[in-house]
Amino acid sequence: MLPPIPASWRPKVGGEVEKPYFRRLAEFVERERRDYEVYPEESDTFRALELTPFRKVNVVLLGQDPYPGPNQAHGLCFSVKPGVAVPASLRNIFKELKSDIPGFRVPNNGHLAAWAEQGLLMLNTVLTVRAGRIGSHRGRGWETFTDAVIERVNAKKDAVVFVLWGRDAQSKAARIDEGRHAVIRGAHPSPLSARHGFFGTRPFSAVNEALRAAGKPEIDWQIPDI
């Protein structure tokens, strides 16, 4: 079973659950949870949609699939649970933040829920993963569902900022009206690619500049210590 779509998103993407692809997806995830360890926990599957209601979405940050290690993933791309060691990609994000945003202090944790609560939709394109198996739930239907989420956000009348790091995320650009919305592209912050088009691109100040231009509140990027 998959948990219900959060209430604010049901008028937008609730109909997806009745489609054949979604039923097949739900059956697949149920089998995986029965036979293997799957992340995040079932209750966190739609945490990104829960913490960032549709009407509050001002920024979309696209990730790939959840972290496959124990106790890491909790439904927000790049974020980990409190008390869990900060993964390499997130360490690189913090490094770029420190260089980009004056006064930013690297926090003692990688729990990014404070961003989501400010209107930053932190959406992985695949929402579940088998423990220890990166990409193991790709191609099962999640991409169709998260494409629907992107399309509904793209249809918003007010301007939204889309942050697309890496080729997987940038492949979604075709679903975004760049005449109405801002799109910020860059390399993925993983250790394999961060030095080739992520470091030095200043995406966080660019997000706030685009929000100011749209008359929207900026993101406070500082993550509180725990």
Backbone bond lengths (Angstrom), bond angles and torsions (degrees), N, CA, C in turn:
res aa  C-N    CA-C-N  psi(-1)  N-CA   C-N-CA  omega(-1)  CA-C   N-CA-C  phi
1 M - - - 1.465 - - 1.530 109.56 -
2 L 1.337 114.91 146.96 1.452 120.78 169.85 1.520 107.81 -107.35
3 P 1.340 117.80 147.78 1.465 119.12 177.90 1.520 110.41 -67.17
4 P 1.350 118.20 164.43 1.455 119.88 179.53 1.523 111.83 -67.90
5 I 1.326 115.79 152.98 1.462 121.37 173.97 1.527 108.04 -63.69
6 P 1.337 119.14 133.39 1.466 120.09 177.87 1.527 112.08 -54.81
7 A 1.338 114.94 146.73 1.467 121.71 -167.44 1.524 113.61 -54.99
8 S 1.333 118.22 -42.66 1.466 119.54 -174.58 1.522 112.35 -67.91
9 W 1.329 116.90 -20.39 1.461 121.47 -178.24 1.520 112.87 -96.72
10 R 1.314 118.07 -12.27 1.471 119.69 -175.70 1.522 113.04 -60.69
11 P 1.339 119.87 -41.58 1.471 117.61 178.05 1.534 113.02 -64.15
12 K 1.324 116.89 -19.58 1.465 121.27 -176.07 1.529 112.14 -94.95
13 V 1.342 117.03 -47.10 1.466 120.22 -175.07 1.531 112.94 -127.36
14 G 1.330 117.15 5.70 1.457 119.53 -179.62 1.511 113.22 -60.29
15 G 1.334 116.95 -30.67 1.459 120.50 -179.92 1.520 113.54 -66.90
16 E 1.335 116.78 -18.34 1.470 119.68 179.49 1.523 111.73 -60.87
17 V 1.349 116.40 -31.53 1.470 118.67 -174.11 1.529 111.95 -67.61
18 E 1.333 117.85 -17.24 1.465 120.94 179.54 1.525 112.23 -89.05
19 K 1.306 117.59 -6.10 1.465 120.58 -175.96 1.530 110.46 -83.25
20 P 1.324 116.71 149.56 1.472 119.58 -177.53 1.518 114.08 -55.30
21 Y 1.338 117.81 -40.41 1.465 119.30 -177.46 1.522 110.27 -61.83
22 F 1.348 117.41 -38.66 1.456 120.42 -176.99 1.532 110.74 -71.38
23 R 1.321 116.01 -36.57 1.466 118.52 176.79 1.522 110.86 -63.84
24 R 1.325 116.13 -40.83 1.474 119.69 177.00 1.527 110.28 -64.39
25 L 1.326 116.12 -40.52 1.458 121.02 178.18 1.523 110.98 -61.11
26 A 1.336 116.79 -47.25 1.464 120.82 -179.40 1.525 111.04 -60.72
27 E 1.324 116.64 -40.52 1.465 120.33 178.60 1.527 110.85 -65.48
28 F 1.331 116.20 -40.39 1.464 120.55 178.90 1.527 110.91 -62.67
29 V 1.344 117.05 -47.50 1.464 120.38 -178.57 1.532 110.27 -64.45
30 E 1.321 116.59 -37.95 1.462 119.66 178.36 1.531 110.72 -62.18
31 R 1.339 116.97 -43.42 1.472 120.16 177.73 1.528 110.76 -62.92
32 E 1.323 115.58 -42.60 1.460 119.57 -179.37 1.527 110.70 -62.76
33 R 1.316 117.08 -42.27 1.468 119.55 -179.54 1.537 110.67 -67.51
34 R 1.305 116.14 -31.21 1.468 119.61 178.35 1.528 111.77 -70.78
35 D 1.331 116.42 -37.36 1.466 120.67 -172.06 1.528 114.63 -99.36
36 Y 1.349 116.99 -20.85 1.458 121.23 -174.81 1.528 109.70 -140.82
37 E 1.319 114.45 170.63 1.469 120.13 168.54 1.525 107.35 -80.04
38 V 1.341 116.64 131.09 1.464 121.53 -178.95 1.530 108.29 -126.92
39 Y 1.332 115.30 139.70 1.471 121.23 178.29 1.519 109.84 -118.39
40 P 1.352 117.83 150.35 1.457 126.79 -7.24 1.531 111.04 -73.75
41 E 1.329 116.62 -178.26 1.453 119.59 173.36 1.529 109.33 -56.48
42 E 1.331 116.24 151.85 1.470 120.30 -176.48 1.517 111.78 -52.45
43 S 1.320 117.76 -41.55 1.466 121.11 -176.41 1.522 112.63 -67.17
44 D 1.348 117.61 -17.55 1.470 121.55 -179.79 1.521 113.32 -97.80
45 T 1.317 118.40 3.34 1.464 120.79 -174.34 1.523 111.92 -54.20
46 F 1.338 117.25 -45.99 1.468 121.62 -177.33 1.529 111.72 -107.62
47 R 1.338 116.63 29.76 1.470 119.97 -176.75 1.523 111.79 -59.76
48 A 1.326 118.27 -36.14 1.470 119.78 179.38 1.528 111.16 -59.37
49 L 1.338 116.67 -42.60 1.467 120.38 179.42 1.530 110.82 -71.23
50 E 1.307 116.18 -32.01 1.466 119.99 -179.62 1.525 111.66 -69.39
51 L 1.334 117.23 -44.43 1.466 120.66 -176.30 1.520 112.79 -77.76
52 T 1.339 117.35 -20.66 1.470 120.85 179.87 1.521 108.35 -125.23
53 P 1.334 118.05 87.74 1.467 121.00 179.06 1.530 111.22 -58.14
54 F 1.316 116.02 152.81 1.463 120.79 -174.22 1.530 112.41 -52.93
55 R 1.297 117.34 -46.50 1.475 119.78 -174.81 1.523 112.07 -65.78
56 K 1.346 117.54 -20.62 1.464 121.09 -177.04 1.520 113.20 -93.93
57 V 1.327 118.45 -3.54 1.475 119.99 -175.44 1.525 110.22 -68.89
58 N 1.323 115.91 115.24 1.463 122.18 174.24 1.524 112.54 -114.26
59 V 1.335 115.60 -23.44 1.465 121.74 -179.36 1.522 107.81 -137.56
60 V 1.326 116.87 142.33 1.460 122.14 173.34 1.520 108.03 -121.15
61 L 1.346 116.72 122.70 1.460 122.79 173.16 1.514 107.21 -110.56
62 L 1.329 116.66 119.18 1.466 121.16 -177.17 1.524 111.17 -98.19
63 G 1.337 115.55 127.62 1.449 121.64 171.57 1.519 109.99 -107.64
64 Q 1.324 117.18 -166.25 1.465 121.66 -178.03 1.519 109.76 -105.49
65 D 1.328 118.18 -95.17 1.462 118.95 173.87 1.524 108.85 -125.51
66 P 1.320 118.85 167.48 1.464 120.83 -173.79 1.524 112.70 -64.01
67 Y 1.327 115.17 157.38 1.463 119.97 172.48 1.528 109.02 -57.61
68 P 1.332 118.36 136.97 1.467 120.86 -176.89 1.525 114.53 -93.00
69 G 1.336 117.52 3.20 1.458 119.94 -178.48 1.517 112.38 -89.64
70 P 1.316 117.72 159.00 1.468 121.06 -177.51 1.523 112.72 -62.22
71 N 1.334 115.46 135.22 1.469 124.07 173.66 1.529 113.95 65.39
72 Q 1.337 117.97 14.16 1.464 119.46 179.76 1.528 111.80 -88.14
73 A 1.337 116.34 -62.51 1.467 120.95 -170.53 1.526 111.69 -71.82
74 H 1.335 114.97 140.68 1.464 119.58 174.16 1.523 111.48 -143.73
75 G 1.336 116.15 24.83 1.459 120.16 171.46 1.508 116.93 98.51
76 L 1.326 118.41 -1.48 1.466 122.35 176.35 1.520 108.66 -117.32
77 C 1.327 117.70 129.95 1.458 119.79 -178.79 1.533 110.39 -59.77
78 F 1.306 115.68 140.71 1.467 126.72 178.02 1.530 114.05 69.80
79 S 1.315 119.20 -15.09 1.459 122.97 -175.65 1.526 110.81 -88.15
80 V 1.338 115.89 150.92 1.460 121.35 173.34 1.519 109.46 -127.25
81 K 1.307 115.36 163.44 1.457 120.94 179.42 1.529 110.62 -65.90
82 P 1.331 116.93 153.68 1.464 119.76 175.69 1.530 110.84 -57.10
83 G 1.324 115.26 141.66 1.454 120.16 177.79 1.510 115.00 86.26
84 V 1.336 117.17 -5.07 1.466 121.83 179.92 1.530 108.77 -95.34
85 A 1.324 117.33 140.36 1.462 121.63 178.89 1.531 110.55 -55.97
86 V 1.316 116.42 139.76 1.465 121.78 -178.44 1.526 109.66 -72.98
87 P 1.351 118.59 121.75 1.479 121.05 179.67 1.529 112.03 -66.56
88 A 1.318 114.92 164.26 1.468 120.58 -174.19 1.520 112.84 -60.26
89 S 1.332 117.62 -42.64 1.474 119.51 -179.39 1.519 110.93 -61.28
90 L 1.324 116.41 -40.93 1.457 119.91 -179.33 1.528 111.06 -71.62
91 R 1.321 117.73 -33.88 1.469 119.39 174.01 1.526 110.11 -60.09
92 N 1.341 116.51 -39.61 1.464 119.75 177.73 1.523 111.81 -67.77
93 I 1.325 117.01 -35.94 1.470 120.34 175.40 1.529 109.74 -61.11
94 F 1.323 116.75 -45.15 1.463 120.23 179.50 1.535 110.88 -64.58
95 K 1.336 116.39 -37.64 1.468 119.68 178.34 1.521 110.91 -61.56
96 E 1.331 116.50 -43.81 1.471 120.01 179.05 1.526 110.77 -68.45
97 L 1.328 117.10 -38.03 1.465 120.06 176.96 1.527 110.85 -59.85
98 K 1.309 116.77 -43.18 1.472 120.44 -178.40 1.513 111.54 -62.47
99 S 1.339 115.68 -34.70 1.458 119.11 178.78 1.523 112.68 -82.40
100 D 1.330 117.80 -23.26 1.470 122.85 -173.57 1.532 112.92 -94.16
101 I 1.310 117.64 -40.90 1.466 121.90 -171.48 1.523 109.30 -107.89
102 P 1.330 118.47 113.75 1.469 120.47 -179.23 1.526 111.20 -57.23
103 G 1.317 115.44 132.50 1.449 120.56 176.73 1.515 114.77 84.97
104 F 1.343 118.15 -5.22 1.469 118.48 179.68 1.520 109.66 -64.64
105 R 1.328 115.18 133.94 1.455 122.18 179.66 1.520 108.30 -116.26
106 V 1.312 117.26 127.80 1.461 121.10 179.96 1.532 108.15 -61.80
107 P 1.337 117.47 122.87 1.464 119.89 -176.18 1.528 111.83 -78.22
108 N 1.328 115.55 172.38 1.463 120.10 -179.74 1.524 112.18 -92.34
109 N 1.340 116.53 17.22 1.460 120.80 -178.41 1.532 109.37 -156.72
110 G 1.345 115.15 168.78 1.464 120.09 -179.69 1.513 113.13 -116.40
111 H 1.322 116.62 27.27 1.472 121.28 -177.73 1.528 108.86 -89.70
112 L 1.337 116.93 108.62 1.465 122.75 -168.42 1.522 114.09 -99.67
113 A 1.326 117.20 17.91 1.465 119.46 -176.53 1.524 112.20 -58.29
114 A 1.337 117.77 -27.88 1.473 120.07 179.76 1.522 111.35 -60.54
115 W 1.318 118.25 -31.17 1.464 120.16 176.11 1.527 110.49 -69.87
116 A 1.331 115.82 -45.81 1.462 120.11 -178.18 1.517 111.17 -59.32
117 E 1.320 116.83 -36.85 1.467 120.88 -178.01 1.517 112.57 -72.36
118 Q 1.345 117.45 -10.53 1.470 121.52 177.09 1.529 112.79 -97.52
119 G 1.327 117.25 7.90 1.456 119.57 178.68 1.506 115.08 100.39
120 L 1.342 117.00 17.22 1.456 121.65 178.00 1.530 107.77 -102.49
121 L 1.325 115.82 107.23 1.463 121.35 -179.86 1.519 108.48 -77.18
122 M 1.336 116.02 113.11 1.470 121.75 -173.73 1.519 108.66 -102.30
123 L 1.335 114.95 82.63 1.459 122.28 -165.71 1.517 112.30 -105.71
124 N 1.320 116.80 118.43 1.466 119.29 165.36 1.527 108.67 -75.33
125 T 1.337 116.89 149.17 1.460 119.28 178.14 1.522 111.78 -78.68
126 V 1.345 116.76 -20.33 1.466 123.75 172.80 1.526 105.81 -124.28
127 L 1.324 118.27 129.37 1.464 120.22 -166.94 1.519 115.07 -99.64
128 T 1.329 118.60 -4.22 1.459 121.17 177.05 1.530 109.85 -139.92
129 V 1.339 115.29 162.65 1.462 120.76 179.57 1.526 108.63 -155.36
130 R 1.332 116.83 145.87 1.458 120.06 173.05 1.522 108.83 -77.07
131 A 1.310 116.89 140.49 1.466 121.68 -178.74 1.520 111.24 -51.92
132 G 1.332 115.57 128.88 1.448 120.96 175.53 1.513 116.13 75.93
133 R 1.343 117.47 4.58 1.476 120.82 -174.42 1.524 109.97 -126.96
134 I 1.319 116.78 84.73 1.461 121.02 179.18 1.529 109.40 -55.65
135 G 1.332 117.11 133.82 1.456 121.68 176.39 1.504 115.52 75.61
136 S 1.316 117.62 8.37 1.473 120.19 -173.33 1.516 113.90 -69.59
137 H 1.338 118.60 -18.34 1.463 120.60 178.20 1.524 112.76 -109.50
138 R 1.312 116.59 15.11 1.465 119.67 174.99 1.526 109.93 -72.93
139 G 1.317 115.62 151.54 1.452 120.74 176.29 1.512 114.96 72.92
140 R 1.332 117.40 16.62 1.467 121.75 -178.61 1.521 112.93 -107.94
141 G 1.330 116.81 -3.34 1.457 119.86 178.28 1.514 115.26 128.38
142 W 1.333 116.68 -18.53 1.464 117.70 179.83 1.525 111.77 -59.97
143 E 1.329 117.49 -37.34 1.459 119.52 -177.64 1.527 110.78 -61.62
144 T 1.332 117.19 -36.26 1.467 120.66 178.44 1.521 110.09 -65.70
145 F 1.326 116.60 -41.53 1.462 120.41 179.19 1.534 111.43 -65.99
146 T 1.325 117.03 -47.53 1.458 118.21 -177.49 1.532 111.71 -71.97
147 D 1.339 117.83 -26.08 1.469 119.17 169.84 1.524 110.36 -61.19
148 A 1.336 116.89 -39.45 1.468 120.37 178.17 1.523 110.63 -63.69
149 V 1.336 117.06 -39.55 1.470 120.26 176.67 1.533 109.95 -60.93
150 I 1.335 116.43 -47.15 1.471 120.49 -179.90 1.524 110.77 -60.44
151 E 1.321 117.12 -42.73 1.463 120.74 -179.03 1.520 111.85 -64.03
152 R 1.343 117.24 -37.85 1.474 119.57 178.67 1.521 111.13 -68.61
153 V 1.328 116.28 -38.43 1.472 118.87 176.64 1.518 109.93 -67.32
154 N 1.324 117.42 -40.85 1.459 120.96 177.31 1.521 111.88 -58.32
155 A 1.334 116.97 -31.07 1.468 120.94 -178.57 1.523 113.21 -77.77
156 K 1.338 118.17 -8.25 1.464 120.09 178.03 1.529 109.81 -58.98
157 K 1.323 115.76 143.33 1.464 119.66 -178.71 1.521 112.04 -73.86
158 D 1.325 116.51 -31.23 1.459 119.17 179.15 1.525 110.36 -85.34
159 A 1.329 115.59 155.83 1.462 121.11 -176.07 1.519 110.98 -71.20
160 V 1.328 115.06 139.89 1.461 123.66 178.00 1.531 107.50 -124.58
161 V 1.332 116.39 148.27 1.460 121.51 176.57 1.532 108.66 -101.72
162 F 1.325 117.24 123.32 1.465 122.55 177.76 1.529 109.07 -105.57
163 V 1.336 116.46 127.79 1.457 121.87 178.99 1.525 107.77 -109.87
164 L 1.328 116.08 116.86 1.469 122.35 -173.65 1.519 109.04 -120.25
165 W 1.327 116.15 102.18 1.465 122.12 179.37 1.518 109.78 -104.24
166 G 1.319 116.13 120.71 1.458 120.84 178.02 1.517 112.62 89.92
167 R 1.333 115.18 165.49 1.472 120.57 -174.10 1.522 112.72 -65.74
168 D 1.322 117.63 -38.68 1.467 119.11 -178.94 1.514 110.81 -60.04
169 A 1.328 116.05 -47.35 1.465 119.52 179.68 1.526 110.88 -66.86
170 Q 1.322 116.60 -41.01 1.466 119.26 -176.79 1.523 112.34 -68.02
171 S 1.332 116.78 -20.15 1.465 119.14 176.47 1.525 111.62 -66.28
172 K 1.342 117.13 -16.45 1.463 121.37 179.26 1.528 112.32 -83.71
173 A 1.320 117.46 -5.73 1.461 120.00 -175.60 1.528 112.32 -60.47
174 A 1.316 117.21 -28.28 1.467 120.36 -179.50 1.526 111.56 -62.57
175 R 1.327 117.57 -19.95 1.465 121.62 -179.44 1.524 112.22 -91.78
176 I 1.330 117.07 3.79 1.456 121.70 -174.78 1.521 109.69 -115.58
177 D 1.315 116.62 131.68 1.465 122.60 176.68 1.525 107.95 -83.20
178 E 1.323 115.81 98.76 1.458 119.94 -176.75 1.526 112.66 -74.46
179 G 1.319 117.02 -6.01 1.452 119.55 172.53 1.520 112.46 -76.19
180 R 1.335 116.45 -23.59 1.468 120.70 -179.03 1.515 112.90 -110.61
181 H 1.315 116.74 -27.91 1.452 121.12 -175.26 1.533 110.55 -116.02
182 A 1.339 115.96 153.41 1.468 121.38 175.14 1.519 109.24 -88.12
183 V 1.328 116.81 137.82 1.455 122.48 177.68 1.523 108.40 -123.93
184 I 1.335 115.94 123.74 1.462 122.41 179.41 1.522 107.71 -112.24
185 R 1.317 116.38 118.74 1.465 122.18 -176.93 1.517 110.70 -108.90
186 G 1.309 115.40 153.39 1.453 120.41 175.35 1.512 110.22 -173.75
187 A 1.328 116.17 172.54 1.452 120.76 174.80 1.525 109.50 -68.73
188 H 1.319 115.12 159.09 1.464 119.99 175.77 1.530 109.01 -69.36
189 P 1.341 117.79 144.94 1.477 119.31 -178.31 1.520 115.09 -77.71
190 S 1.313 119.07 9.69 1.463 120.56 178.91 1.529 109.80 -65.26
191 P 1.332 118.31 156.06 1.471 120.32 179.52 1.522 113.73 -56.71
192 L 1.327 117.44 -25.90 1.472 120.31 -178.27 1.522 112.69 -72.07
193 S 1.346 117.21 -25.41 1.459 118.35 -172.20 1.523 114.72 -130.07
194 A 1.322 119.17 -7.98 1.466 121.01 -172.42 1.524 112.63 -59.65
195 R 1.331 117.05 -33.60 1.470 119.75 -178.08 1.524 112.33 -80.45
196 H 1.313 116.67 -1.73 1.464 120.20 -177.14 1.527 110.56 -119.56
197 G 1.330 116.55 51.98 1.458 119.17 174.82 1.511 115.07 120.30
198 F 1.358 117.26 12.76 1.464 119.71 170.72 1.519 110.44 -113.26
199 F 1.326 116.98 -57.22 1.457 119.41 178.63 1.529 110.35 -61.13
200 G 1.316 115.09 133.27 1.460 120.90 177.99 1.508 115.23 87.83
201 T 1.332 118.21 -1.70 1.474 120.06 -178.89 1.524 112.96 -85.36
202 R 1.321 117.94 -13.14 1.468 124.07 175.92 1.532 113.02 52.56
203 P 1.314 117.49 52.52 1.467 119.95 -177.18 1.525 113.61 -68.73
204 F 1.328 117.24 -27.54 1.463 119.39 -173.89 1.532 111.27 -74.56
205 S 1.327 116.75 -41.80 1.464 118.62 173.96 1.525 110.60 -68.45
206 A 1.344 117.57 -30.98 1.468 120.18 176.80 1.527 111.08 -65.74
207 V 1.332 116.87 -38.69 1.466 120.14 175.97 1.524 109.83 -60.08
208 N 1.321 116.80 -48.44 1.462 119.24 -177.88 1.517 112.24 -66.39
209 E 1.320 117.45 -34.06 1.465 120.36 175.94 1.532 110.50 -63.31
210 A 1.332 116.39 -42.76 1.469 120.30 178.67 1.529 110.99 -66.69
211 L 1.318 117.61 -37.60 1.465 120.47 177.48 1.530 110.91 -65.47
212 R 1.317 116.49 -42.28 1.477 119.52 177.14 1.517 110.43 -59.89
213 A 1.324 116.10 -44.09 1.470 120.21 -179.26 1.520 111.47 -61.88
214 A 1.335 116.69 -29.04 1.466 121.41 179.52 1.529 112.34 -90.19
215 G 1.337 116.71 2.54 1.452 120.04 -179.52 1.517 113.82 72.71
216 K 1.334 116.51 28.20 1.457 121.11 -177.80 1.527 110.30 -113.54
217 P 1.329 117.22 157.82 1.463 119.59 179.50 1.526 111.84 -67.75
218 E 1.321 114.98 143.28 1.454 120.26 178.05 1.536 110.41 -73.57
219 I 1.320 115.04 160.26 1.461 120.97 174.25 1.530 108.97 -82.98
220 D 1.309 116.80 131.09 1.462 121.53 168.20 1.523 106.38 -85.31
221 W 1.331 116.20 106.68 1.461 121.14 -171.26 1.523 113.13 -78.73
222 Q 1.329 117.91 -11.52 1.460 119.57 -176.67 1.517 111.05 -68.37
223 I 1.326 116.26 122.73 1.464 122.56 175.12 1.529 108.08 -90.00
224 P 1.331 118.24 125.81 1.470 118.88 -179.33 1.524 111.80 -68.47
225 D 1.317 114.95 145.81 1.461 119.64 173.15 1.524 109.77 -67.84
226 I 1.310 115.13 155.08 1.465 121.25 178.42 1.536 108.98 -112.09
